Amino acid sequence: MSALPPSAMTAVPTGKGPAAAARLRSVPLVFGAGATVGVLGGLIGLGGAEFRLPLLIGMFGFAALSAVILNKAMSLVVVVTALPARLAAVSFGELGAHWSIAVNLLAGSLLGAWAGASWAVRMRSATLYKVLAALMVGMAGALVLTRTTTVGSLDLPGPVQVVAGVVAGFGIGVVAALMGVAGGELLIPTIVLLFGADIKLAGSLSLLVSLPTMLVAFARYSRDGSFAVLGANRRFAALMAAGSITGALLGGLLLGVMADLVLIPALAVVLLLSAVKVARHD
């Protein structure tokens, strides 16, 4: 018997018929799951997509690649919706004065996003589950390090800084594409570390990098047959994205209510437990 091509190995159900209907049977559950993700993200000033991915796999039964594509679509909706409010925190004049930072990172992240999405659609499902689990562990570590330690600038020479920005951007683009996230949890500390920007400016600049990066990954996924999962689950994705946006607004209002000393380790543990569950998925 001949071996199946990579595309066949990674093919996943589109979610049509009974499976899709079952996922939408409990509208409050779908909306509530999205809202929970949004609250968690809002509490730490991020989109929360890293928490949505394991829910799509574990709670709603999507295969790895389908979950990544849906997560990417919902992340895109959440980021576009939040964009005006987030950009209002920093004037366009200040952003324009630092346009070179965004361009530097985009030079790597756009290539990384295309490469990451290309690798994802070619991976065996079993391999992708393990890769996603490893990335969740990495996200947990990044969350703890960036929220419990003070990030300073490396103060690199100009040419070295540019190369480091392209390399870092490429890596972030790959991770964002593979997990279906915006990548702000990695972009913000990178901008602070490499370019010495303050955290407020870094948050707004990260949006200028993450949005085009997400669009490139989305475009690459649209060329694969597995992209049909998005069309087959439009209502599910819209409902969960609406919950995520609502939750993010609530989480933003609650920001500062819960001490980071408690919140950050708790969220890291959630990611680690999710990583274990995803790694064991077959």
C-alpha positions, 0 to 999 in steps of 0.5 A: 500500500502506498504512503499517503501524502502529507496533505492527506495525513493532516486532513481533518474533518470540516465539522459539517453535519452532526459534529458541527451541530453538536458543538453549537447545541449549547450556545451558552457553553461556546460563548462562555468558553470564549468569554473565559478565554477573553477574561484571562487574556484581558487580565494580563493585557493579551488576547488569550488565544493561547488559552483558546487553543487547548479548549478547541482541541480538548473541549470541542473536539477539533483536530489540531490543524482545524483548531489552529485555523479556527484559533487564528480566525478568532484571534484576527477578529479579536485583534481587529476589534480591539485595535482602535482602543489599543492604538488610542493609548499611544498617539499615531505620531509616536508610533510613526516615530518608531515605524522602523521597529515594526518594519524590522520585526515584520521583515522576519515575522512575515516570512516566519508566518508563511513558513510556520503555516506551511509546516503546520499543514504538512505535519502529521497530526500526531506531530502537530499535537506534540509541537503545540504542547511544546509551544504551550510549555514555552508560552507558560515559561514566557508568561512567568518570565516576562511578568515576574522579571524586569525586562531591560534593553540589550543596547545592541549596535545598530546592524546587530540590532537589525539582524536580531530583530529579523531573527526574532521576528521570524521565530515569533511569526512561526510560533504565531502561525503554528498556534493561531495566536497574535503573538503579543506575549512574545512581541512585547518583551522582544520590542522592550528587550531589543529596542528599549521601548517602554511597555506602553509603546511596545504594546501598540507596536506589537499590534502593527506587527501582529496584524499583518503577520496574522494575515499572512499566516491566514492567507497561507492556511487558506490554500490548504484543504483543511481551511474548509473547517472555517466555513463549516463552523462559521457560527461556532467561530463567530459565537466564540469570538464574540464571547472572547471580545466580551470577556476581554473587555471584562478582563480589562476592567478587572485588570489590577484586581487580582495580584500578578503574584497569584494570577501569573503562576495560576495561568502558567499552570493552566497552560502546562496542564493543557500542554500535557493533555494536548501532547497525549491527544491522538 
